[in-house]
Amino acid sequence: MIQRRKVIIGTLSAAAGVATIGGSAPGRASAETTTTPGLTEKAAVPVVPVRLSVTPAGGAAAVTPATPIVVVAQSGELRSVAVTAGAKTVSGAVQSDGTWRSTGKLDYGKTYKVVVTATDGSGTSTVKISNFTTVKPQHLVETTFRANAMSSLKKGNAYGAGQPVIIAFSRAVNKAAAEKAIEITTTPAVEGKFYWADGRTVHWRPAKYWTGGTAITVDVNLFGVKLGNGVYGEKNASTRFTIGRQLITLVDNKTHLAKVYIDGKLARTMKCSLGKGGSATGQNGERISYWTAGGPHVVLSKERVHSMSSASYGITDPNDPNYYGAEDIEYCTRITYSGEFLHAAPWNHSLGRANMSHGCVNLSVTDAKWVYENFMIGDVVDVRNSPRKLPIYNGLGDWTVPFAKYGA
């Protein structure tokens, strides 16, 4: 008996990293009675049979692969657990409470076999074998992280105080299920809310602009998560970024001044000229406004030179007084998808005095160069006293909505 028990222990050491489940075939130990002269005859304590349980249960189907395999031996001791799907094995380990738990990743659409061996108090072995099948999705969804619709968010980079967390899914998903899979951790901690730009893109922002130096970590625990009818997450994803100095620019439509505040202190005052106002009708019948949109904008990109023309917003007739051909404009900092920029305008002699642009924020070459060199993606440009409001979808208009109504 002693020799056989050593062999079983050796088997556990070799197989403890693999997993399998199935039906039981328990062995049974014989009870012995001994008599010692002069002592009352006593029966040996009966051996309690081993009871094995495996989760997921044998025969289970459509199991999410994110579900761990757990093996429990009651009234006995686990000796080996082997989990296989064809030639592939799944690793695992015995936990501090004596249970065995898988640590290796399961796959979609596979049948897994679990073989468990345990011994009772007498050393007699019990073997349990079972099988289960993981779900086979109709579609798998991946995630990417965006700075905005024009560029990806680069892991480890610094962004401005207005940069929301943006997660893009490869197809439309169940929004509630997706939100549950998203974990956002910030240092310092802040409250935040979700806003869905469409069925596959979700934003998250705090109640107030980020403070400089904030660290943000985003974990999307999507693997194995059901995200709709037949739709599941392909894999987990994560990213992290930081907020640089807090830069907020206030552009006043009435005073024609742009004031840049860095970490709450006035860093630069610039003369500017905004949209001249009024409207026109584009070539496809669209309404064109010449007011610079009011409200908090977020910097989307920067271009040393950008070609601009009236055709970009719908004016193509050379006889139209608002028509102008393609021109290369210097030091362009984009703040909307529709084409509002802070840029150099050496031809505009009304900087600081009147609004003469077609909607952009005109600056001197010196000031536009400074903005281009010092602003970063995510910085805030808040246009004040404009009669036209920036819609949430034109760039990152997330901050135009009060926090109480954000995502509602």
ROBARO-948811 format. One record per residue (C-alpha): residue number from 0; x, y, z. Coordinates in Angstrom, 3 decimals. Example, Ala and Ser with C-alpha at 12.3 -4.5 7.8 and 13.67 -1.06 7.14 Angstrom:
<baza resi="0" X="12.300" Y="-4.500" Z="7.800"/>
<baza resi="1" X="13.670" Y="-1.060" Z="7.140"/>
//
This chain:
<baza resi="0" X="0.000" Y="0.000" Z="0.000"/>
<baza resi="1" X="2.772" Y="2.442" Z="0.819"/>
<baza resi="2" X="4.551" Y="1.741" Z="-2.462"/>
<baza resi="3" X="1.332" Y="2.250" Z="-4.516"/>
<baza resi="4" X="0.586" Y="5.609" Z="-2.805"/>
<baza resi="5" X="4.006" Y="6.963" Z="-3.780"/>
<baza resi="6" X="3.314" Y="6.144" Z="-7.407"/>
<baza resi="7" X="0.002" Y="8.062" Z="-7.298"/>
<baza resi="8" X="1.697" Y="11.099" Z="-5.815"/>
<baza resi="9" X="4.226" Y="11.027" Z="-8.621"/>
<baza resi="10" X="1.368" Y="10.988" Z="-11.122"/>
<baza resi="11" X="-0.100" Y="14.165" Z="-9.582"/>
<baza resi="12" X="3.173" Y="16.028" Z="-9.942"/>
<baza resi="13" X="3.387" Y="15.181" Z="-13.621"/>
<baza resi="14" X="-0.237" Y="15.956" Z="-14.542"/>
<baza resi="15" X="-1.264" Y="18.825" Z="-12.299"/>
<baza resi="16" X="-0.845" Y="21.407" Z="-15.059"/>
<baza resi="17" X="-3.441" Y="19.883" Z="-17.449"/>
<baza resi="18" X="-7.273" Y="19.590" Z="-17.304"/>
<baza resi="19" X="-10.204" Y="17.169" Z="-18.332"/>
<baza resi="20" X="-13.783" Y="16.282" Z="-17.110"/>
<baza resi="21" X="-16.054" Y="13.149" Z="-17.236"/>
<baza resi="22" X="-18.055" Y="10.333" Z="-15.517"/>
<baza resi="23" X="-16.910" Y="8.574" Z="-12.344"/>
<baza resi="24" X="-15.734" Y="5.034" Z="-11.705"/>
<baza resi="25" X="-14.970" Y="4.919" Z="-7.981"/>
<baza resi="26" X="-12.891" Y="2.186" Z="-6.393"/>
<baza resi="27" X="-13.836" Y="0.793" Z="-2.979"/>
<baza resi="28" X="-11.540" Y="0.066" Z="-0.022"/>
<baza resi="29" X="-12.088" Y="-2.979" Z="2.230"/>
<baza resi="30" X="-12.567" Y="-2.433" Z="5.968"/>
<baza resi="31" X="-10.399" Y="-4.549" Z="8.312"/>
<baza resi="32" X="-11.055" Y="-5.539" Z="11.932"/>
<baza resi="33" X="-8.235" Y="-6.397" Z="14.348"/>
<baza resi="34" X="-8.360" Y="-7.905" Z="17.836"/>
<baza resi="35" X="-5.775" Y="-7.295" Z="20.517"/>
<baza resi="36" X="-5.747" Y="-9.596" Z="23.625"/>
<baza resi="37" X="-7.023" Y="-7.786" Z="26.673"/>
<baza resi="38" X="-8.625" Y="-4.962" Z="24.681"/>
<baza resi="39" X="-12.169" Y="-4.463" Z="23.490"/>
<baza resi="40" X="-12.556" Y="-5.308" Z="19.804"/>
<baza resi="41" X="-13.052" Y="-2.156" Z="17.694"/>
<baza resi="42" X="-14.036" Y="-1.749" Z="14.041"/>
<baza resi="43" X="-11.833" Y="0.466" Z="11.828"/>
<baza resi="44" X="-13.306" Y="3.827" Z="10.817"/>
<baza resi="45" X="-15.037" Y="3.348" Z="7.407"/>
<baza resi="46" X="-13.521" Y="5.172" Z="4.429"/>
<baza resi="47" X="-15.726" Y="7.938" Z="2.973"/>
<baza resi="48" X="-15.954" Y="7.703" Z="-0.835"/>
<baza resi="49" X="-14.480" Y="10.548" Z="-2.885"/>
<baza resi="50" X="-16.981" Y="12.893" Z="-4.505"/>
<baza resi="51" X="-15.723" Y="14.783" Z="-7.528"/>
<baza resi="52" X="-17.351" Y="17.804" Z="-9.178"/>
<baza resi="53" X="-16.288" Y="19.530" Z="-12.369"/>
<baza resi="54" X="-17.422" Y="22.916" Z="-13.668"/>
<baza resi="55" X="-18.553" Y="23.310" Z="-16.448"/>
<baza resi="56" X="-20.701" Y="20.237" Z="-15.963"/>
<baza resi="57" X="-20.406" Y="17.229" Z="-18.224"/>
<baza resi="58" X="-22.427" Y="17.637" Z="-21.405"/>
<baza resi="59" X="-22.627" Y="21.421" Z="-21.099"/>
<baza resi="60" X="-22.853" Y="23.209" Z="-24.450"/>
<baza resi="61" X="-22.327" Y="26.790" Z="-25.636"/>
<baza resi="62" X="-20.006" Y="27.483" Z="-22.699"/>
<baza resi="63" X="-18.204" Y="30.806" Z="-22.879"/>
<baza resi="64" X="-14.434" Y="30.209" Z="-23.150"/>
<baza resi="65" X="-13.904" Y="32.836" Z="-20.469"/>
<baza resi="66" X="-15.396" Y="30.382" Z="-17.937"/>
<baza resi="67" X="-12.630" Y="28.742" Z="-15.872"/>
<baza resi="68" X="-12.625" Y="24.986" Z="-15.344"/>
<baza resi="69" X="-12.889" Y="24.209" Z="-11.624"/>
<baza resi="70" X="-12.419" Y="20.742" Z="-10.103"/>
<baza resi="71" X="-13.337" Y="19.970" Z="-6.499"/>
<baza resi="72" X="-12.646" Y="16.743" Z="-4.577"/>
<baza resi="73" X="-14.747" Y="16.196" Z="-1.437"/>
<baza resi="74" X="-13.624" Y="13.586" Z="1.112"/>
<baza resi="75" X="-10.484" Y="12.965" Z="-0.891"/>
<baza resi="76" X="-7.392" Y="14.427" Z="-2.490"/>
<baza resi="77" X="-6.843" Y="15.407" Z="-6.118"/>
<baza resi="78" X="-4.015" Y="13.525" Z="-7.812"/>
<baza resi="79" X="-4.245" Y="14.668" Z="-11.424"/>
<baza resi="80" X="-6.389" Y="16.778" Z="-13.718"/>
<baza resi="81" X="-5.997" Y="16.678" Z="-17.498"/>
<baza resi="82" X="-7.924" Y="18.945" Z="-19.879"/>
<baza resi="83" X="-7.569" Y="18.421" Z="-23.615"/>
<baza resi="84" X="-9.165" Y="19.503" Z="-26.895"/>
<baza resi="85" X="-7.683" Y="17.180" Z="-29.474"/>
<baza resi="86" X="-3.907" Y="17.492" Z="-29.217"/>
<baza resi="87" X="-4.072" Y="20.743" Z="-27.268"/>
<baza resi="88" X="-3.854" Y="20.722" Z="-23.473"/>
<baza resi="89" X="-5.069" Y="23.351" Z="-21.028"/>
<baza resi="90" X="-2.865" Y="24.199" Z="-18.065"/>
<baza resi="91" X="-4.080" Y="24.705" Z="-14.523"/>
<baza resi="92" X="-3.041" Y="24.624" Z="-10.890"/>
<baza resi="93" X="-4.207" Y="23.545" Z="-7.457"/>
<baza resi="94" X="-5.391" Y="26.518" Z="-5.409"/>
<baza resi="95" X="-4.845" Y="27.217" Z="-1.727"/>
<baza resi="96" X="-8.272" Y="25.762" Z="-0.902"/>
<baza resi="97" X="-7.388" Y="22.459" Z="-2.560"/>
<baza resi="98" X="-9.461" Y="22.975" Z="-5.709"/>
<baza resi="99" X="-7.956" Y="22.830" Z="-9.207"/>
<baza resi="100" X="-8.531" Y="25.772" Z="-11.552"/>
<baza resi="101" X="-7.579" Y="26.216" Z="-15.190"/>
<baza resi="102" X="-5.088" Y="28.949" Z="-16.006"/>
<baza resi="103" X="-4.753" Y="28.336" Z="-19.735"/>
<baza resi="104" X="-6.995" Y="29.978" Z="-22.319"/>
<baza resi="105" X="-9.932" Y="28.100" Z="-23.828"/>
<baza resi="106" X="-10.998" Y="28.580" Z="-27.443"/>
<baza resi="107" X="-14.329" Y="29.151" Z="-29.135"/>
<baza resi="108" X="-16.100" Y="26.217" Z="-30.801"/>
<baza resi="109" X="-14.103" Y="23.409" Z="-29.145"/>
<baza resi="110" X="-14.994" Y="20.244" Z="-27.235"/>
<baza resi="111" X="-12.959" Y="19.772" Z="-24.074"/>
<baza resi="112" X="-12.371" Y="16.512" Z="-22.233"/>
<baza resi="113" X="-11.619" Y="16.636" Z="-18.517"/>
<baza resi="114" X="-10.100" Y="13.602" Z="-16.744"/>
<baza resi="115" X="-9.781" Y="13.816" Z="-12.975"/>
<baza resi="116" X="-8.097" Y="11.335" Z="-10.628"/>
<baza resi="117" X="-8.441" Y="11.532" Z="-6.835"/>
<baza resi="118" X="-7.820" Y="9.233" Z="-3.887"/>
<baza resi="119" X="-9.778" Y="8.560" Z="-0.721"/>
<baza resi="120" X="-8.380" Y="8.106" Z="2.778"/>
<baza resi="121" X="-7.229" Y="4.585" Z="2.037"/>
<baza resi="122" X="-5.400" Y="5.554" Z="-1.146"/>
<baza resi="123" X="-7.970" Y="4.060" Z="-3.489"/>
<baza resi="124" X="-8.308" Y="5.992" Z="-6.765"/>
<baza resi="125" X="-11.451" Y="7.450" Z="-8.289"/>
<baza resi="126" X="-11.508" Y="8.675" Z="-11.883"/>
<baza resi="127" X="-14.071" Y="11.074" Z="-13.363"/>
<baza resi="128" X="-14.313" Y="11.872" Z="-17.083"/>
<baza resi="129" X="-16.582" Y="14.456" Z="-18.702"/>
<baza resi="130" X="-16.839" Y="16.673" Z="-21.764"/>
<baza resi="131" X="-18.204" Y="20.122" Z="-22.539"/>
<baza resi="132" X="-18.325" Y="22.336" Z="-25.640"/>
<baza resi="133" X="-17.597" Y="26.048" Z="-25.919"/>
<baza resi="134" X="-19.839" Y="28.390" Z="-27.881"/>
<baza resi="135" X="-19.247" Y="28.904" Z="-31.608"/>
<baza resi="136" X="-19.907" Y="32.588" Z="-32.425"/>
<baza resi="137" X="-21.416" Y="33.825" Z="-35.664"/>
<baza resi="138" X="-19.226" Y="36.917" Z="-35.451"/>
<baza resi="139" X="-16.211" Y="37.988" Z="-33.392"/>
<baza resi="140" X="-15.657" Y="41.607" Z="-32.367"/>
<baza resi="141" X="-12.306" Y="43.347" Z="-31.952"/>
<baza resi="142" X="-11.594" Y="46.689" Z="-30.270"/>
<baza resi="143" X="-9.328" Y="49.612" Z="-31.082"/>
<baza resi="144" X="-8.617" Y="52.798" Z="-29.167"/>
<baza resi="145" X="-9.066" Y="56.167" Z="-30.862"/>
<baza resi="146" X="-7.918" Y="59.696" Z="-30.157"/>
<baza resi="147" X="-10.655" Y="60.801" Z="-32.552"/>
<baza resi="148" X="-12.181" Y="59.631" Z="-35.832"/>
<baza resi="149" X="-9.029" Y="60.718" Z="-37.677"/>
<baza resi="150" X="-6.324" Y="59.038" Z="-35.588"/>
<baza resi="151" X="-5.683" Y="56.190" Z="-33.184"/>
<baza resi="152" X="-4.794" Y="56.689" Z="-29.539"/>
<baza resi="153" X="-1.147" Y="55.780" Z="-29.046"/>
<baza resi="154" X="-0.368" Y="53.814" Z="-25.913"/>
<baza resi="155" X="1.789" Y="55.711" Z="-23.435"/>
<baza resi="156" X="1.363" Y="59.096" Z="-25.144"/>
<baza resi="157" X="0.269" Y="62.327" Z="-23.504"/>
<baza resi="158" X="-2.971" Y="64.042" Z="-24.556"/>
<baza resi="159" X="-4.804" Y="67.236" Z="-23.721"/>
<baza resi="160" X="-7.314" Y="67.948" Z="-20.965"/>
<baza resi="161" X="-10.309" Y="67.445" Z="-23.273"/>
<baza resi="162" X="-9.367" Y="64.011" Z="-24.622"/>
<baza resi="163" X="-12.152" Y="61.481" Z="-23.965"/>
<baza resi="164" X="-11.542" Y="57.750" Z="-23.838"/>
<baza resi="165" X="-12.755" Y="56.406" Z="-27.196"/>
<baza resi="166" X="-13.250" Y="52.696" Z="-27.864"/>
<baza resi="167" X="-14.208" Y="51.499" Z="-31.341"/>
<baza resi="168" X="-15.664" Y="48.026" Z="-31.926"/>
<baza resi="169" X="-15.321" Y="46.272" Z="-35.275"/>
<baza resi="170" X="-19.113" Y="45.886" Z="-35.525"/>
<baza resi="171" X="-22.237" Y="47.016" Z="-33.691"/>
<baza resi="172" X="-22.542" Y="45.569" Z="-30.183"/>
<baza resi="173" X="-24.971" Y="45.363" Z="-27.300"/>
<baza resi="174" X="-24.151" Y="48.607" Z="-25.493"/>
<baza resi="175" X="-24.951" Y="47.480" Z="-21.945"/>
<baza resi="176" X="-22.847" Y="44.314" Z="-22.314"/>
<baza resi="177" X="-19.962" Y="46.281" Z="-23.794"/>
<baza resi="178" X="-20.011" Y="48.865" Z="-21.009"/>
<baza resi="179" X="-19.831" Y="46.106" Z="-18.376"/>
<baza resi="180" X="-16.691" Y="44.786" Z="-20.065"/>
<baza resi="181" X="-14.929" Y="48.170" Z="-19.917"/>
<baza resi="182" X="-12.834" Y="49.120" Z="-16.881"/>
<baza resi="183" X="-11.397" Y="52.636" Z="-16.690"/>
<baza resi="184" X="-8.973" Y="53.466" Z="-13.900"/>
<baza resi="185" X="-7.671" Y="56.980" Z="-13.354"/>
<baza resi="186" X="-5.122" Y="58.476" Z="-10.988"/>
<baza resi="187" X="-6.401" Y="60.616" Z="-9.386"/>
<baza resi="188" X="-9.791" Y="58.889" Z="-9.405"/>
<baza resi="189" X="-12.646" Y="60.703" Z="-11.142"/>
<baza resi="190" X="-16.283" Y="59.977" Z="-11.938"/>
<baza resi="191" X="-17.121" Y="59.441" Z="-15.604"/>
<baza resi="192" X="-19.907" Y="58.551" Z="-18.028"/>
<baza resi="193" X="-20.317" Y="56.775" Z="-21.367"/>
<baza resi="194" X="-21.651" Y="58.333" Z="-24.560"/>
<baza resi="195" X="-22.290" Y="56.233" Z="-27.687"/>
<baza resi="196" X="-21.466" Y="58.131" Z="-30.871"/>
<baza resi="197" X="-22.980" Y="55.232" Z="-32.840"/>
<baza resi="198" X="-23.615" Y="51.499" Z="-32.418"/>
<baza resi="199" X="-19.930" Y="50.644" Z="-32.472"/>
<baza resi="200" X="-18.119" Y="53.656" Z="-30.947"/>
<baza resi="201" X="-18.283" Y="54.638" Z="-27.283"/>
<baza resi="202" X="-16.751" Y="57.645" Z="-25.519"/>
<baza resi="203" X="-16.091" Y="58.134" Z="-21.789"/>
<baza resi="204" X="-15.320" Y="61.454" Z="-20.131"/>
<baza resi="205" X="-15.117" Y="62.828" Z="-16.590"/>
<baza resi="206" X="-17.366" Y="65.562" Z="-15.250"/>
<baza resi="207" X="-14.661" Y="68.219" Z="-15.687"/>
<baza resi="208" X="-11.605" Y="68.611" Z="-17.874"/>
<baza resi="209" X="-8.754" Y="66.320" Z="-16.898"/>
<baza resi="210" X="-6.156" Y="67.815" Z="-14.587"/>
<baza resi="211" X="-2.566" Y="67.814" Z="-15.781"/>
<baza resi="212" X="-0.648" Y="64.629" Z="-15.004"/>
<baza resi="213" X="-3.696" Y="62.354" Z="-14.724"/>
<baza resi="214" X="-2.942" Y="58.726" Z="-15.653"/>
<baza resi="215" X="-5.674" Y="56.741" Z="-17.431"/>
<baza resi="216" X="-5.738" Y="52.968" Z="-17.900"/>
<baza resi="217" X="-8.418" Y="51.313" Z="-20.032"/>
<baza resi="218" X="-9.116" Y="47.560" Z="-19.937"/>
<baza resi="219" X="-11.707" Y="46.054" Z="-22.267"/>
<baza resi="220" X="-12.335" Y="42.517" Z="-20.971"/>
<baza resi="221" X="-14.169" Y="41.366" Z="-24.060"/>
<baza resi="222" X="-13.015" Y="37.771" Z="-24.528"/>
<baza resi="223" X="-15.906" Y="35.350" Z="-24.112"/>
<baza resi="224" X="-18.457" Y="38.147" Z="-23.617"/>
<baza resi="225" X="-21.734" Y="37.917" Z="-25.528"/>
<baza resi="226" X="-22.250" Y="41.243" Z="-27.279"/>
<baza resi="227" X="-25.405" Y="40.525" Z="-29.222"/>
<baza resi="228" X="-27.163" Y="37.742" Z="-31.079"/>
<baza resi="229" X="-24.317" Y="35.403" Z="-32.032"/>
<baza resi="230" X="-21.717" Y="38.141" Z="-31.470"/>
<baza resi="231" X="-18.831" Y="37.633" Z="-29.003"/>
<baza resi="232" X="-15.620" Y="39.419" Z="-28.085"/>
<baza resi="233" X="-12.539" Y="38.005" Z="-29.792"/>
<baza resi="234" X="-9.940" Y="39.070" Z="-27.229"/>
<baza resi="235" X="-9.211" Y="41.460" Z="-24.387"/>
<baza resi="236" X="-7.521" Y="44.795" Z="-25.063"/>
<baza resi="237" X="-5.965" Y="47.504" Z="-22.958"/>
<baza resi="238" X="-4.235" Y="50.842" Z="-23.262"/>
<baza resi="239" X="-2.968" Y="53.650" Z="-21.100"/>
<baza resi="240" X="-2.240" Y="57.324" Z="-21.632"/>
<baza resi="241" X="-1.594" Y="60.425" Z="-19.590"/>
<baza resi="242" X="-2.767" Y="63.999" Z="-19.594"/>
<baza resi="243" X="-0.029" Y="66.542" Z="-20.182"/>
<baza resi="244" X="-0.238" Y="70.053" Z="-18.819"/>
<baza resi="245" X="-3.825" Y="71.296" Z="-18.782"/>
<baza resi="246" X="-4.145" Y="73.715" Z="-21.706"/>
<baza resi="247" X="-7.441" Y="75.527" Z="-22.259"/>
<baza resi="248" X="-7.889" Y="78.294" Z="-24.820"/>
<baza resi="249" X="-10.790" Y="80.740" Z="-24.607"/>
<baza resi="250" X="-11.609" Y="82.322" Z="-27.977"/>
<baza resi="251" X="-14.026" Y="85.245" Z="-27.736"/>
<baza resi="252" X="-16.188" Y="86.009" Z="-30.763"/>
<baza resi="253" X="-16.886" Y="89.547" Z="-29.487"/>
<baza resi="254" X="-13.493" Y="90.726" Z="-28.250"/>
<baza resi="255" X="-11.573" Y="88.969" Z="-31.080"/>
<baza resi="256" X="-9.015" Y="87.652" Z="-28.606"/>
<baza resi="257" X="-7.805" Y="84.132" Z="-27.855"/>
<baza resi="258" X="-6.380" Y="83.560" Z="-24.370"/>
<baza resi="259" X="-4.352" Y="80.436" Z="-23.635"/>
<baza resi="260" X="-4.300" Y="79.147" Z="-20.060"/>
<baza resi="261" X="-1.788" Y="76.495" Z="-19.010"/>
<baza resi="262" X="-2.513" Y="74.832" Z="-15.667"/>
<baza resi="263" X="-4.801" Y="77.723" Z="-14.817"/>
<baza resi="264" X="-2.345" Y="80.529" Z="-15.622"/>
<baza resi="265" X="-2.604" Y="82.883" Z="-18.589"/>
<baza resi="266" X="0.241" Y="81.942" Z="-20.944"/>
<baza resi="267" X="-0.556" Y="83.853" Z="-24.125"/>
<baza resi="268" X="-3.068" Y="86.350" Z="-25.522"/>
<baza resi="269" X="-3.540" Y="86.363" Z="-29.306"/>
<baza resi="270" X="-5.478" Y="88.651" Z="-31.618"/>
<baza resi="271" X="-7.831" Y="86.678" Z="-33.834"/>
<baza resi="272" X="-10.618" Y="86.913" Z="-36.381"/>
<baza resi="273" X="-13.470" Y="84.412" Z="-36.439"/>
<baza resi="274" X="-16.297" Y="83.527" Z="-38.826"/>
<baza resi="275" X="-17.932" Y="86.550" Z="-40.451"/>
<baza resi="276" X="-21.462" Y="85.233" Z="-39.926"/>
<baza resi="277" X="-24.303" Y="84.725" Z="-42.339"/>
<baza resi="278" X="-24.988" Y="81.635" Z="-44.438"/>
<baza resi="279" X="-25.083" Y="80.305" Z="-47.974"/>
<baza resi="280" X="-26.395" Y="77.316" Z="-49.907"/>
<baza resi="281" X="-23.929" Y="74.716" Z="-51.142"/>
<baza resi="282" X="-23.834" Y="72.917" Z="-54.474"/>
<baza resi="283" X="-25.967" Y="70.065" Z="-53.104"/>
<baza resi="284" X="-28.467" Y="72.315" Z="-51.392"/>
<baza resi="285" X="-26.776" Y="72.110" Z="-47.981"/>
<baza resi="286" X="-26.893" Y="75.077" Z="-45.644"/>
<baza resi="287" X="-23.480" Y="76.594" Z="-44.983"/>
<baza resi="288" X="-22.920" Y="78.759" Z="-41.908"/>
<baza resi="289" X="-20.085" Y="81.246" Z="-41.735"/>
<baza resi="290" X="-20.175" Y="81.521" Z="-37.959"/>
<baza resi="291" X="-17.401" Y="79.772" Z="-36.038"/>
<baza resi="292" X="-19.203" Y="77.135" Z="-33.980"/>
<baza resi="293" X="-19.508" Y="78.037" Z="-30.317"/>
<baza resi="294" X="-18.610" Y="75.838" Z="-27.364"/>
<baza resi="295" X="-15.669" Y="73.680" Z="-26.283"/>
<baza resi="296" X="-13.760" Y="72.138" Z="-29.196"/>
<baza resi="297" X="-10.969" Y="69.573" Z="-28.853"/>
<baza resi="298" X="-7.799" Y="69.603" Z="-30.957"/>
<baza resi="299" X="-7.978" Y="66.757" Z="-33.488"/>
<baza resi="300" X="-4.768" Y="67.118" Z="-35.514"/>
<baza resi="301" X="-2.024" Y="69.489" Z="-36.608"/>
<baza resi="302" X="-0.722" Y="70.112" Z="-40.122"/>
<baza resi="303" X="2.245" Y="72.253" Z="-41.064"/>
<baza resi="304" X="0.525" Y="73.043" Z="-44.368"/>
<baza resi="305" X="-3.081" Y="72.309" Z="-45.314"/>
<baza resi="306" X="-4.757" Y="73.000" Z="-48.656"/>
<baza resi="307" X="-8.040" Y="74.895" Z="-48.260"/>
<baza resi="308" X="-10.702" Y="75.881" Z="-50.766"/>
<baza resi="309" X="-14.363" Y="76.845" Z="-50.712"/>
<baza resi="310" X="-15.132" Y="73.589" Z="-52.522"/>
<baza resi="311" X="-14.296" Y="71.738" Z="-49.281"/>
<baza resi="312" X="-17.557" Y="73.026" Z="-47.772"/>
<baza resi="313" X="-19.730" Y="73.188" Z="-50.889"/>
<baza resi="314" X="-19.031" Y="76.453" Z="-52.760"/>
<baza resi="315" X="-17.773" Y="75.558" Z="-56.248"/>
<baza resi="316" X="-19.114" Y="78.356" Z="-58.456"/>
<baza resi="317" X="-16.325" Y="80.857" Z="-59.260"/>
<baza resi="318" X="-18.975" Y="83.567" Z="-59.541"/>
<baza resi="319" X="-20.050" Y="83.052" Z="-55.926"/>
<baza resi="320" X="-18.639" Y="85.876" Z="-53.758"/>
<baza resi="321" X="-17.598" Y="83.252" Z="-51.178"/>
<baza resi="322" X="-15.677" Y="81.173" Z="-53.697"/>
<baza resi="323" X="-11.914" Y="80.788" Z="-53.406"/>
<baza resi="324" X="-9.546" Y="78.336" Z="-55.045"/>
<baza resi="325" X="-7.152" Y="75.919" Z="-53.369"/>
<baza resi="326" X="-4.541" Y="77.634" Z="-51.222"/>
<baza resi="327" X="-1.799" Y="76.187" Z="-49.027"/>
<baza resi="328" X="-2.341" Y="77.493" Z="-45.506"/>
<baza resi="329" X="0.386" Y="77.352" Z="-42.871"/>
<baza resi="330" X="0.354" Y="76.202" Z="-39.233"/>
<baza resi="331" X="-3.052" Y="74.551" Z="-39.146"/>
<baza resi="332" X="-4.518" Y="73.136" Z="-35.921"/>
<baza resi="333" X="-7.804" Y="71.328" Z="-36.627"/>
<baza resi="334" X="-10.703" Y="71.524" Z="-34.138"/>
<baza resi="335" X="-13.685" Y="70.100" Z="-36.116"/>
<baza resi="336" X="-14.208" Y="67.390" Z="-38.713"/>
<baza resi="337" X="-16.001" Y="69.892" Z="-40.963"/>
<baza resi="338" X="-12.856" Y="71.989" Z="-41.312"/>
<baza resi="339" X="-12.512" Y="74.596" Z="-38.569"/>
<baza resi="340" X="-8.853" Y="75.331" Z="-37.825"/>
<baza resi="341" X="-6.714" Y="77.750" Z="-35.937"/>
<baza resi="342" X="-4.304" Y="78.846" Z="-38.686"/>
<baza resi="343" X="-2.067" Y="81.574" Z="-39.990"/>
<baza resi="344" X="-3.915" Y="84.259" Z="-41.990"/>
<baza resi="345" X="-1.393" Y="86.945" Z="-43.060"/>
<baza resi="346" X="-3.958" Y="88.338" Z="-45.517"/>
<baza resi="347" X="-6.456" Y="89.134" Z="-42.736"/>
<baza resi="348" X="-5.779" Y="92.671" Z="-41.515"/>
<baza resi="349" X="-8.702" Y="92.616" Z="-39.058"/>
<baza resi="350" X="-7.116" Y="90.411" Z="-36.378"/>
<baza resi="351" X="-8.260" Y="91.637" Z="-32.985"/>
<baza resi="352" X="-10.806" Y="94.004" Z="-34.591"/>
<baza resi="353" X="-13.404" Y="92.145" Z="-36.673"/>
<baza resi="354" X="-14.548" Y="88.689" Z="-37.750"/>
<baza resi="355" X="-13.722" Y="88.151" Z="-41.413"/>
<baza resi="356" X="-13.071" Y="84.411" Z="-41.889"/>
<baza resi="357" X="-15.285" Y="81.707" Z="-43.391"/>
<baza resi="358" X="-15.428" Y="79.951" Z="-39.995"/>
<baza resi="359" X="-11.848" Y="79.270" Z="-38.960"/>
<baza resi="360" X="-9.952" Y="81.109" Z="-36.215"/>
<baza resi="361" X="-7.501" Y="83.341" Z="-38.082"/>
<baza resi="362" X="-4.225" Y="84.182" Z="-36.315"/>
<baza resi="363" X="-0.996" Y="85.952" Z="-37.144"/>
<baza resi="364" X="1.768" Y="83.767" Z="-38.536"/>
<baza resi="365" X="3.700" Y="84.117" Z="-35.274"/>
<baza resi="366" X="0.737" Y="83.105" Z="-33.105"/>
<baza resi="367" X="-0.374" Y="80.292" Z="-35.419"/>
<baza resi="368" X="3.176" Y="78.900" Z="-35.380"/>
<baza resi="369" X="3.208" Y="79.041" Z="-31.563"/>
<baza resi="370" X="-0.131" Y="77.195" Z="-31.418"/>
<baza resi="371" X="1.101" Y="74.581" Z="-33.883"/>
<baza resi="372" X="4.257" Y="73.995" Z="-31.851"/>
<baza resi="373" X="2.691" Y="74.021" Z="-28.375"/>
<baza resi="374" X="-0.789" Y="72.507" Z="-28.684"/>
<baza resi="375" X="-1.355" Y="68.749" Z="-28.551"/>
<baza resi="376" X="-4.203" Y="66.467" Z="-29.558"/>
<baza resi="377" X="-6.905" Y="66.703" Z="-26.898"/>
<baza resi="378" X="-6.287" Y="70.322" Z="-25.904"/>
<baza resi="379" X="-9.406" Y="72.446" Z="-25.412"/>
<baza resi="380" X="-10.378" Y="75.419" Z="-27.595"/>
<baza resi="381" X="-13.561" Y="76.953" Z="-26.177"/>
<baza resi="382" X="-15.261" Y="79.452" Z="-28.498"/>
<baza resi="383" X="-17.385" Y="81.946" Z="-26.572"/>
<baza resi="384" X="-20.237" Y="84.293" Z="-27.647"/>
<baza resi="385" X="-21.001" Y="82.622" Z="-30.975"/>
<baza resi="386" X="-24.656" Y="82.348" Z="-32.029"/>
<baza resi="387" X="-24.068" Y="78.870" Z="-33.512"/>
<baza resi="388" X="-23.435" Y="75.896" Z="-31.226"/>
<baza resi="389" X="-20.955" Y="73.118" Z="-31.983"/>
<baza resi="390" X="-22.852" Y="69.811" Z="-32.383"/>
<baza resi="391" X="-21.456" Y="66.887" Z="-30.405"/>
<baza resi="392" X="-20.689" Y="64.887" Z="-33.551"/>
<baza resi="393" X="-18.588" Y="67.536" Z="-35.353"/>
<baza resi="394" X="-15.203" Y="66.653" Z="-33.917"/>
<baza resi="395" X="-15.134" Y="65.896" Z="-30.202"/>
<baza resi="396" X="-18.049" Y="67.989" Z="-29.023"/>
<baza resi="397" X="-18.337" Y="65.876" Z="-25.861"/>
<baza resi="398" X="-17.819" Y="68.910" Z="-23.630"/>
<baza resi="399" X="-20.678" Y="70.859" Z="-25.201"/>
<baza resi="400" X="-23.113" Y="68.639" Z="-23.262"/>
<baza resi="401" X="-23.559" Y="69.142" Z="-19.489"/>
<baza resi="402" X="-22.308" Y="66.132" Z="-17.551"/>
<baza resi="403" X="-25.789" Y="65.440" Z="-16.154"/>
<baza resi="404" X="-27.060" Y="64.934" Z="-19.712"/>
<baza resi="405" X="-23.960" Y="63.320" Z="-21.188"/>
<baza resi="406" X="-24.830" Y="59.928" Z="-22.664"/>
<baza resi="407" X="-28.505" Y="60.325" Z="-21.849"/>
//
